[in-house]
Amino acid sequence: GDYKKGLELYQQSLAIMKRANDLNENLCIIQAAIGESYFYLNDFPESEKWLKESLKTCELVGAIRPKTDA
């Protein structure tokens, strides 16, 4: 229900992952979750941006399962 709070927490997780240079399938999952949150907040352009970013990251790290979810 509280998509704004969820979005805030996802963005904090993303910032931690970026600082740690953590490039793996979890990054794909977080990016897709951010996109999904924007979708539920009716911000479709931002949602599409994050989902596409997730797909790019999935390709980069070879993450098949998160790619199908995104």
NORTA-V186199 format. One record per residue. N is the residue number from 1. OMEGA is omega in degrees with one decimal (* if undefined). Layout:
BEGIN
((N;OMEGA) (N;OMEGA))
END
This chain:
BEGIN
((1;-175.9) (2;-174.1) (3;177.6) (4;178.4) (5;177.3) (6;178.5) (7;178.1) (8;-179.3) (9;176.4) (10;-179.9) (11;175.0) (12;177.5) (13;179.1) (14;179.2) (15;178.4) (16;-180.0) (17;179.7) (18;178.1) (19;-179.0) (20;-177.4) (21;-175.1) (22;-177.2) (23;178.4) (24;-175.1) (25;177.1) (26;176.4) (27;177.2) (28;-177.8) (29;179.3) (30;179.3) (31;178.1) (32;178.5) (33;176.1) (34;177.9) (35;178.8) (36;178.1) (37;177.3) (38;177.5) (39;-179.5) (40;175.2) (41;177.6) (42;174.5) (43;-171.1) (44;176.8) (45;179.3) (46;176.8) (47;-179.9) (48;179.3) (49;-177.5) (50;178.0) (51;176.7) (52;177.3) (53;177.7) (54;179.3) (55;177.0) (56;179.8) (57;177.8) (58;178.1) (59;-176.9) (60;-175.3) (61;179.1) (62;-178.5) (63;-175.3) (64;-176.8) (65;177.8) (66;179.0) (67;179.0) (68;176.7) (69;-178.9) (70;*))
END
